[in-house]
Amino acid sequence: MMVYILVSEKKGGVYATVNNVTNAKVVQMFTVEDDAERFRLLLEADEKEQDLQVQCTEKETVINNCKVFGYSFSIIDSDEFIIPT
């Protein structure tokens, strides 16, 4: 299954948020490209991130990389809406 993630060219990696409770880094995987783009624009509008790009990739690749680097992940379906905090 293909998913959409946000990547930073400057930092050379996948964008991840930090869970305030567990302090774990969490990578968001969007099932719809427009949702990933909307989240990217919200981050840009809040001036949290300015260099992010939406990238299409295999879900299993992201999951495997999260396991290797100790990140958590979240799959955002088309009927879910998230906003940066």
ZAKOLRO-825066 format. One record per residue: x, y, z of N, C-alpha, C in turn; residue number from 1; residue in one letter. Coordinates in steps of 0.2 Angstrom, whole numbers. Last residue first. Example, Ala and Ser with C-alpha at 12.3 -4.5 7.8 and 13.67 -1.06 7.14 Angstrom:
2
<rec><n_x>64</n_x><n_y>-11</n_y><n_z>35</n_z><ca_x>68</ca_x><ca_y>-5</ca_y><ca_z>36</ca_z><c_x>64</c_x><c_y>0</c_y><c_z>39</c_z><k>2</k><r>S</r></rec>
<rec><n_x>66</n_x><n_y>-28</n_y><n_z>39</n_z><ca_x>62</ca_x><ca_y>-22</ca_y><ca_z>39</ca_z><c_x>66</c_x><c_y>-16</c_y><c_z>39</c_z><k>1</k><r>A</r></rec>
// end
This chain:
85
<rec><n_x>0</n_x><n_y>105</n_y><n_z>83</n_z><ca_x>-1</ca_x><ca_y>108</ca_y><ca_z>89</ca_z><c_x>6</c_x><c_y>111</c_y><c_z>91</c_z><k>85</k><r>T</r></rec>
<rec><n_x>-8</n_x><n_y>103</n_y><n_z>67</n_z><ca_x>-2</ca_x><ca_y>103</ca_y><ca_z>71</ca_z><c_x>-3</c_x><c_y>107</c_y><c_z>78</c_z><k>84</k><r>P</r></rec>
<rec><n_x>-22</n_x><n_y>92</n_y><n_z>65</n_z><ca_x>-19</ca_x><ca_y>99</ca_y><ca_z>65</ca_z><c_x>-13</c_x><c_y>99</c_y><c_z>69</c_z><k>83</k><r>I</r></rec>
<rec><n_x>-31</n_x><n_y>80</n_y><n_z>55</n_z><ca_x>-26</ca_x><ca_y>82</ca_y><ca_z>61</ca_z><c_x>-24</c_x><c_y>89</c_y><c_z>60</c_z><k>82</k><r>I</r></rec>
<rec><n_x>-45</n_x><n_y>70</n_y><n_z>52</n_z><ca_x>-42</ca_x><ca_y>77</ca_y><ca_z>51</ca_z><c_x>-37</c_x><c_y>78</c_y><c_z>57</c_z><k>81</k><r>F</r></rec>
<rec><n_x>-51</n_x><n_y>56</n_y><n_z>43</n_z><ca_x>-48</ca_x><ca_y>59</ca_y><ca_z>49</ca_z><c_x>-44</c_x><c_y>66</c_y><c_z>47</c_z><k>80</k><r>E</r></rec>
<rec><n_x>-54</n_x><n_y>49</n_y><n_z>32</n_z><ca_x>-60</ca_x><ca_y>52</ca_y><ca_z>36</ca_z><c_x>-57</c_x><c_y>55</c_y><c_z>42</c_z><k>79</k><r>D</r></rec>
<rec><n_x>-43</n_x><n_y>44</n_y><n_z>26</n_z><ca_x>-46</ca_x><ca_y>50</ca_y><ca_z>23</ca_z><c_x>-52</c_x><c_y>53</c_y><c_z>27</c_z><k>78</k><r>S</r></rec>
<rec><n_x>-31</n_x><n_y>41</n_y><n_z>40</n_z><ca_x>-36</ca_x><ca_y>39</ca_y><ca_z>34</ca_z><c_x>-39</c_x><c_y>45</c_y><c_z>32</c_z><k>77</k><r>D</r></rec>
<rec><n_x>-15</n_x><n_y>40</n_y><n_z>45</n_z><ca_x>-21</ca_x><ca_y>45</ca_y><ca_z>44</ca_z><c_x>-25</c_x><c_y>43</c_y><c_z>38</c_z><k>76</k><r>I</r></rec>
<rec><n_x>-6</n_x><n_y>30</n_y><n_z>55</n_z><ca_x>-9</ca_x><ca_y>30</ca_y><ca_z>48</ca_z><c_x>-15</c_x><c_y>35</c_y><c_z>49</c_z><k>75</k><r>I</r></rec>
<rec><n_x>9</n_x><n_y>33</n_y><n_z>64</n_z><ca_x>2</ca_x><ca_y>34</ca_y><ca_z>64</ca_z><c_x>-1</c_x><c_y>34</c_y><c_z>57</c_z><k>74</k><r>S</r></rec>
<rec><n_x>23</n_x><n_y>27</n_y><n_z>73</n_z><ca_x>20</ca_x><ca_y>29</ca_y><ca_z>67</ca_z><c_x>12</c_x><c_y>29</c_y><c_z>68</c_z><k>73</k><r>F</r></rec>
<rec><n_x>38</n_x><n_y>29</n_y><n_z>82</n_z><ca_x>31</ca_x><ca_y>27</ca_y><ca_z>82</ca_z><c_x>28</c_x><c_y>29</c_y><c_z>75</c_z><k>72</k><r>S</r></rec>
<rec><n_x>55</n_x><n_y>25</n_y><n_z>81</n_z><ca_x>50</ca_x><ca_y>30</ca_y><ca_z>80</ca_z><c_x>43</c_x><c_y>26</c_y><c_z>80</c_z><k>71</k><r>Y</r></rec>
<rec><n_x>67</n_x><n_y>18</n_y><n_z>80</n_z><ca_x>64</ca_x><ca_y>19</ca_y><ca_z>86</ca_z><c_x>58</c_x><c_y>24</c_y><c_z>86</c_z><k>70</k><r>G</r></rec>
<rec><n_x>74</n_x><n_y>15</n_y><n_z>68</n_z><ca_x>76</ca_x><ca_y>21</ca_y><ca_z>71</ca_z><c_x>72</c_x><c_y>23</c_y><c_z>78</c_z><k>69</k><r>F</r></rec>
<rec><n_x>68</n_x><n_y>3</n_y><n_z>65</n_z><ca_x>75</ca_x><ca_y>3</ca_y><ca_z>65</ca_z><c_x>77</c_x><c_y>10</c_y><c_z>69</c_z><k>68</k><r>V</r></rec>
<rec><n_x>54</n_x><n_y>6</n_y><n_z>64</n_z><ca_x>56</ca_x><ca_y>1</ca_y><ca_z>69</ca_z><c_x>64</c_x><c_y>2</c_y><c_z>70</c_z><k>67</k><r>K</r></rec>
<rec><n_x>54</n_x><n_y>15</n_y><n_z>54</n_z><ca_x>52</ca_x><ca_y>18</ca_y><ca_z>61</ca_z><c_x>54</c_x><c_y>13</c_y><c_z>66</c_z><k>66</k><r>C</r></rec>
<rec><n_x>57</n_x><n_y>7</n_y><n_z>43</n_z><ca_x>62</ca_x><ca_y>12</ca_y><ca_z>45</ca_z><c_x>60</c_x><c_y>15</c_y><c_z>52</c_z><k>65</k><r>N</r></rec>
<rec><n_x>46</n_x><n_y>-1</n_y><n_z>43</n_z><ca_x>52</ca_x><ca_y>-4</ca_y><ca_z>44</ca_z><c_x>57</c_x><c_y>1</c_y><c_z>47</c_z><k>64</k><r>N</r></rec>
<rec><n_x>36</n_x><n_y>9</n_y><n_z>40</n_z><ca_x>35</ca_x><ca_y>5</ca_y><ca_z>46</ca_z><c_x>42</c_x><c_y>2</c_y><c_z>48</c_z><k>63</k><r>I</r></rec>
<rec><n_x>41</n_x><n_y>13</n_y><n_z>27</n_z><ca_x>40</ca_x><ca_y>18</ca_y><ca_z>32</ca_z><c_x>40</c_x><c_y>14</c_y><c_z>39</c_z><k>62</k><r>V</r></rec>
<rec><n_x>39</n_x><n_y>1</n_y><n_z>20</n_z><ca_x>46</ca_x><ca_y>4</ca_y><ca_z>20</ca_z><c_x>46</c_x><c_y>9</c_y><c_z>26</c_z><k>61</k><r>T</r></rec>
<rec><n_x>25</n_x><n_y>-1</n_y><n_z>21</n_z><ca_x>30</ca_x><ca_y>-6</ca_y><ca_z>24</ca_z><c_x>37</c_x><c_y>-3</c_y><c_z>25</c_z><k>60</k><r>E</r></rec>
<rec><n_x>20</n_x><n_y>9</n_y><n_z>12</n_z><ca_x>19</ca_x><ca_y>9</ca_y><ca_z>19</ca_z><c_x>24</c_x><c_y>5</c_y><c_z>23</c_z><k>59</k><r>K</r></rec>
<rec><n_x>30</n_x><n_y>17</n_y><n_z>0</n_z><ca_x>27</ca_x><ca_y>11</ca_y><ca_z>2</ca_z><c_x>26</c_x><c_y>11</c_y><c_z>10</c_z><k>58</k><r>E</r></rec>
<rec><n_x>27</n_x><n_y>34</n_y><n_z>-4</n_z><ca_x>31</ca_x><ca_y>28</ca_y><ca_z>-3</ca_z><c_x>27</c_x><c_y>22</c_y><c_z>0</c_z><k>57</k><r>T</r></rec>
<rec><n_x>27</n_x><n_y>51</n_y><n_z>-9</n_z><ca_x>24</ca_x><ca_y>44</ca_y><ca_z>-9</ca_z><c_x>29</c_x><c_y>39</c_y><c_z>-8</c_z><k>56</k><r>C</r></rec>
<rec><n_x>29</n_x><n_y>66</n_y><n_z>0</n_z><ca_x>32</ca_x><ca_y>60</ca_y><ca_z>-4</ca_z><c_x>28</c_x><c_y>54</c_y><c_z>-4</c_z><k>55</k><r>Q</r></rec>
<rec><n_x>29</n_x><n_y>83</n_y><n_z>1</n_z><ca_x>25</ca_x><ca_y>77</ca_y><ca_z>2</ca_z><c_x>28</c_x><c_y>72</c_y><c_z>-3</c_z><k>54</k><r>V</r></rec>
<rec><n_x>41</n_x><n_y>93</n_y><n_z>10</n_z><ca_x>38</ca_x><ca_y>90</ca_y><ca_z>4</ca_z><c_x>34</c_x><c_y>84</c_y><c_z>5</c_z><k>53</k><r>Q</r></rec>
<rec><n_x>46</n_x><n_y>107</n_y><n_z>20</n_z><ca_x>43</ca_x><ca_y>100</ca_y><ca_z>19</ca_z><c_x>40</c_x><c_y>99</c_y><c_z>12</c_z><k>52</k><r>L</r></rec>
<rec><n_x>52</n_x><n_y>119</n_y><n_z>24</n_z><ca_x>55</ca_x><ca_y>115</ca_y><ca_z>19</ca_z><c_x>52</c_x><c_y>108</c_y><c_z>17</c_z><k>51</k><r>D</r></rec>
<rec><n_x>46</n_x><n_y>124</n_y><n_z>36</n_z><ca_x>46</ca_x><ca_y>128</ca_y><ca_z>29</ca_z><c_x>48</c_x><c_y>124</c_y><c_z>23</c_z><k>50</k><r>Q</r></rec>
<rec><n_x>37</n_x><n_y>123</n_y><n_z>51</n_z><ca_x>41</ca_x><ca_y>119</ca_y><ca_z>46</ca_z><c_x>41</c_x><c_y>123</c_y><c_z>39</c_z><k>49</k><r>E</r></rec>
<rec><n_x>30</n_x><n_y>132</n_y><n_z>58</n_z><ca_x>34</ca_x><ca_y>127</ca_y><ca_z>62</ca_z><c_x>39</c_x><c_y>123</c_y><c_z>57</c_z><k>48</k><r>K</r></rec>
<rec><n_x>22</n_x><n_y>142</n_y><n_z>54</n_z><ca_x>29</ca_x><ca_y>143</ca_y><ca_z>54</ca_z><c_x>33</c_x><c_y>138</c_y><c_z>58</c_z><k>47</k><r>E</r></rec>
<rec><n_x>9</n_x><n_y>139</n_y><n_z>52</n_z><ca_x>11</ca_x><ca_y>140</ca_y><ca_z>59</ca_z><c_x>18</c_x><c_y>142</c_y><c_z>60</c_z><k>46</k><r>D</r></rec>
<rec><n_x>10</n_x><n_y>137</n_y><n_z>38</n_z><ca_x>6</ca_x><ca_y>143</ca_y><ca_z>40</ca_z><c_x>8</c_x><c_y>144</c_y><c_z>48</c_z><k>45</k><r>A</r></rec>
<rec><n_x>17</n_x><n_y>124</n_y><n_z>38</n_z><ca_x>20</ca_x><ca_y>130</ca_y><ca_z>35</ca_z><c_x>17</c_x><c_y>137</c_y><c_z>38</c_z><k>44</k><r>E</r></rec>
<rec><n_x>7</n_x><n_y>116</n_y><n_z>44</n_z><ca_x>14</ca_x><ca_y>117</ca_y><ca_z>47</ca_z><c_x>17</c_x><c_y>123</c_y><c_z>45</c_z><k>43</k><r>L</r></rec>
<rec><n_x>-3</n_x><n_y>118</n_y><n_z>34</n_z><ca_x>-4</ca_x><ca_y>120</ca_y><ca_z>41</ca_z><c_x>2</c_x><c_y>121</c_y><c_z>45</c_z><k>42</k><r>L</r></rec>
<rec><n_x>4</n_x><n_y>112</n_y><n_z>23</n_z><ca_x>2</ca_x><ca_y>119</ca_y><ca_z>23</ca_z><c_x>0</c_x><c_y>121</c_y><c_z>30</c_z><k>41</k><r>L</r></rec>
<rec><n_x>4</n_x><n_y>98</n_y><n_z>28</n_z><ca_x>11</ca_x><ca_y>102</ca_y><ca_z>26</ca_z><c_x>9</c_x><c_y>109</c_y><c_z>26</c_z><k>40</k><r>R</r></rec>
<rec><n_x>-9</n_x><n_y>95</n_y><n_z>28</n_z><ca_x>-5</ca_x><ca_y>95</ca_y><ca_z>35</ca_z><c_x>1</c_x><c_y>99</c_y><c_z>34</c_z><k>39</k><r>F</r></rec>
<rec><n_x>-12</n_x><n_y>96</n_y><n_z>15</n_z><ca_x>-15</ca_x><ca_y>100</ca_y><ca_z>19</ca_z><c_x>-12</c_x><c_y>101</c_y><c_z>26</c_z><k>38</k><r>R</r></rec>
<rec><n_x>-4</n_x><n_y>85</n_y><n_z>10</n_z><ca_x>-3</ca_x><ca_y>92</ca_y><ca_z>8</ca_z><c_x>-6</c_x><c_y>97</c_y><c_z>12</c_z><k>37</k><r>E</r></rec>
<rec><n_x>-10</n_x><n_y>75</n_y><n_z>16</n_z><ca_x>-3</ca_x><ca_y>76</ca_y><ca_z>18</ca_z><c_x>-2</c_x><c_y>83</c_y><c_z>16</c_z><k>36</k><r>A</r></rec>
<rec><n_x>-23</n_x><n_y>76</n_y><n_z>9</n_z><ca_x>-22</ca_x><ca_y>76</ca_y><ca_z>17</ca_z><c_x>-15</c_x><c_y>78</c_y><c_z>19</c_z><k>35</k><r>D</r></rec>
<rec><n_x>-19</n_x><n_y>73</n_y><n_z>-4</n_z><ca_x>-22</ca_x><ca_y>80</ca_y><ca_z>-2</ca_z><c_x>-22</c_x><c_y>81</c_y><c_z>5</c_z><k>34</k><r>D</r></rec>
<rec><n_x>-16</n_x><n_y>59</n_y><n_z>-3</n_z><ca_x>-10</ca_x><ca_y>64</ca_y><ca_z>-4</ca_z><c_x>-13</c_x><c_y>71</c_y><c_z>-2</c_z><k>33</k><r>E</r></rec>
<rec><n_x>-21</n_x><n_y>48</n_y><n_z>9</n_z><ca_x>-23</ca_x><ca_y>52</ca_y><ca_z>4</ca_z><c_x>-18</c_x><c_y>58</c_y><c_z>3</c_z><k>32</k><r>V</r></rec>
<rec><n_x>-15</n_x><n_y>42</n_y><n_z>20</n_z><ca_x>-18</ca_x><ca_y>37</ca_y><ca_z>14</ca_z><c_x>-20</c_x><c_y>41</c_y><c_z>8</c_z><k>31</k><r>T</r></rec>
<rec><n_x>-1</n_x><n_y>47</n_y><n_z>28</n_z><ca_x>-7</ca_x><ca_y>49</ca_y><ca_z>25</ca_z><c_x>-9</c_x><c_y>44</c_y><c_z>20</c_z><k>30</k><r>F</r></rec>
<rec><n_x>8</n_x><n_y>44</n_y><n_z>42</n_z><ca_x>7</ca_x><ca_y>42</ca_y><ca_z>35</ca_z><c_x>0</c_x><c_y>43</c_y><c_z>33</c_z><k>29</k><r>M</r></rec>
<rec><n_x>18</n_x><n_y>53</n_y><n_z>53</n_z><ca_x>12</ca_x><ca_y>52</ca_y><ca_z>51</ca_z><c_x>12</c_x><c_y>49</c_y><c_z>44</c_z><k>28</k><r>Q</r></rec>
<rec><n_x>29</n_x><n_y>47</n_y><n_z>66</n_z><ca_x>29</ca_x><ca_y>48</ca_y><ca_z>59</ca_z><c_x>21</c_x><c_y>47</c_y><c_z>57</c_z><k>27</k><r>V</r></rec>
<rec><n_x>34</n_x><n_y>52</n_y><n_z>81</n_z><ca_x>29</ca_x><ca_y>49</ca_y><ca_z>78</ca_z><c_x>28</c_x><c_y>52</c_y><c_z>71</c_z><k>26</k><r>V</r></rec>
<rec><n_x>44</n_x><n_y>50</n_y><n_z>95</n_z><ca_x>43</ca_x><ca_y>53</ca_y><ca_z>89</ca_z><c_x>39</c_x><c_y>49</c_y><c_z>85</c_z><k>25</k><r>K</r></rec>
<rec><n_x>39</n_x><n_y>50</n_y><n_z>112</n_z><ca_x>41</ca_x><ca_y>47</ca_y><ca_z>106</ca_z><c_x>40</c_x><c_y>51</c_y><c_z>100</c_z><k>24</k><r>A</r></rec>
<rec><n_x>34</n_x><n_y>56</n_y><n_z>124</n_z><ca_x>40</ca_x><ca_y>59</ca_y><ca_z>121</ca_z><c_x>43</c_x><c_y>55</c_y><c_z>115</c_z><k>23</k><r>N</r></rec>
<rec><n_x>22</n_x><n_y>52</n_y><n_z>129</n_z><ca_x>27</ca_x><ca_y>47</ca_y><ca_z>129</ca_z><c_x>34</c_x><c_y>50</c_y><c_z>127</c_z><k>22</k><r>T</r></rec>
<rec><n_x>15</n_x><n_y>64</n_y><n_z>129</n_z><ca_x>14</ca_x><ca_y>60</ca_y><ca_z>134</ca_z><c_x>20</c_x><c_y>55</c_y><c_z>135</c_z><k>21</k><r>V</r></rec>
<rec><n_x>17</n_x><n_y>71</n_y><n_z>117</n_z><ca_x>19</ca_x><ca_y>75</ca_y><ca_z>123</ca_z><c_x>18</c_x><c_y>70</c_y><c_z>129</c_z><k>20</k><r>N</r></rec>
<rec><n_x>26</n_x><n_y>65</n_y><n_z>103</n_z><ca_x>20</ca_x><ca_y>63</ca_y><ca_z>108</ca_z><c_x>22</c_x><c_y>66</c_y><c_z>114</c_z><k>19</k><r>N</r></rec>
<rec><n_x>31</n_x><n_y>75</n_y><n_z>90</n_z><ca_x>33</ca_x><ca_y>72</ca_y><ca_z>97</ca_z><c_x>27</c_x><c_y>71</c_y><c_z>101</c_z><k>18</k><r>V</r></rec>
<rec><n_x>32</n_x><n_y>71</n_y><n_z>73</n_z><ca_x>30</ca_x><ca_y>75</ca_y><ca_z>78</ca_z><c_x>32</c_x><c_y>71</c_y><c_z>85</c_z><k>17</k><r>T</r></rec>
<rec><n_x>43</n_x><n_y>71</n_y><n_z>59</n_z><ca_x>40</ca_x><ca_y>67</ca_y><ca_z>64</ca_z><c_x>38</c_x><c_y>72</c_y><c_z>69</c_z><k>16</k><r>A</r></rec>
<rec><n_x>48</n_x><n_y>69</n_y><n_z>42</n_z><ca_x>45</ca_x><ca_y>74</ca_y><ca_z>47</ca_z><c_x>42</c_x><c_y>69</c_y><c_z>52</c_z><k>15</k><r>Y</r></rec>
<rec><n_x>63</n_x><n_y>61</n_y><n_z>37</n_z><ca_x>55</ca_x><ca_y>61</ca_y><ca_z>37</ca_z><c_x>53</c_x><c_y>65</c_y><c_z>43</c_z><k>14</k><r>V</r></rec>
<rec><n_x>77</n_x><n_y>70</n_y><n_z>31</n_z><ca_x>74</ca_x><ca_y>64</ca_y><ca_z>34</ca_z><c_x>66</c_x><c_y>66</c_y><c_z>34</c_z><k>13</k><r>G</r></rec>
<rec><n_x>86</n_x><n_y>81</n_y><n_z>29</n_z><ca_x>87</ca_x><ca_y>75</ca_y><ca_z>26</ca_z><c_x>84</c_x><c_y>69</c_y><c_z>29</c_z><k>12</k><r>G</r></rec>
<rec><n_x>85</n_x><n_y>94</n_y><n_z>32</n_z><ca_x>86</ca_x><ca_y>90</ca_y><ca_z>37</ca_z><c_x>88</c_x><c_y>83</c_y><c_z>35</c_z><k>11</k><r>K</r></rec>
<rec><n_x>81</n_x><n_y>99</n_y><n_z>19</n_z><ca_x>86</ca_x><ca_y>102</ca_y><ca_z>23</ca_z><c_x>89</c_x><c_y>97</c_y><c_z>28</c_z><k>10</k><r>K</r></rec>
<rec><n_x>70</n_x><n_y>91</n_y><n_z>15</n_z><ca_x>76</ca_x><ca_y>91</ca_y><ca_z>11</ca_z><c_x>82</c_x><c_y>94</c_y><c_z>15</c_z><k>9</k><r>E</r></rec>
<rec><n_x>59</n_x><n_y>82</n_y><n_z>24</n_z><ca_x>63</ca_x><ca_y>88</ca_y><ca_z>24</ca_z><c_x>69</c_x><c_y>87</c_y><c_z>20</c_z><k>8</k><r>S</r></rec>
<rec><n_x>43</n_x><n_y>75</n_y><n_z>20</n_z><ca_x>51</ca_x><ca_y>74</ca_y><ca_z>21</ca_z><c_x>54</c_x><c_y>81</c_y><c_z>21</c_z><k>7</k><r>V</r></rec>
<rec><n_x>29</n_x><n_y>67</n_y><n_z>25</n_z><ca_x>32</ca_x><ca_y>73</ca_y><ca_z>24</ca_z><c_x>39</c_x><c_y>72</c_y><c_z>25</c_z><k>6</k><r>L</r></rec>
<rec><n_x>20</n_x><n_y>54</n_y><n_z>15</n_z><ca_x>24</ca_x><ca_y>56</ca_y><ca_z>21</ca_z><c_x>27</c_x><c_y>63</c_y><c_z>20</c_z><k>5</k><r>I</r></rec>
<rec><n_x>8</n_x><n_y>43</n_y><n_z>10</n_z><ca_x>11</ca_x><ca_y>49</ca_y><ca_z>9</ca_z><c_x>14</c_x><c_y>52</c_y><c_z>15</c_z><k>4</k><r>Y</r></rec>
<rec><n_x>8</n_x><n_y>26</n_y><n_z>4</n_z><ca_x>6</ca_x><ca_y>31</ca_y><ca_z>8</ca_z><c_x>10</c_x><c_y>38</c_y><c_z>7</c_z><k>3</k><r>V</r></rec>
<rec><n_x>3</n_x><n_y>11</n_y><n_z>-4</n_z><ca_x>6</ca_x><ca_y>17</ca_y><ca_z>-4</ca_z><c_x>3</c_x><c_y>22</c_y><c_z>0</c_z><k>2</k><r>M</r></rec>
<rec><n_x>4</n_x><n_y>-6</n_y><n_z>0</n_z><ca_x>0</ca_x><ca_y>0</ca_y><ca_z>0</ca_z><c_x>4</c_x><c_y>6</c_y><c_z>0</c_z><k>1</k><r>M</r></rec>
// end
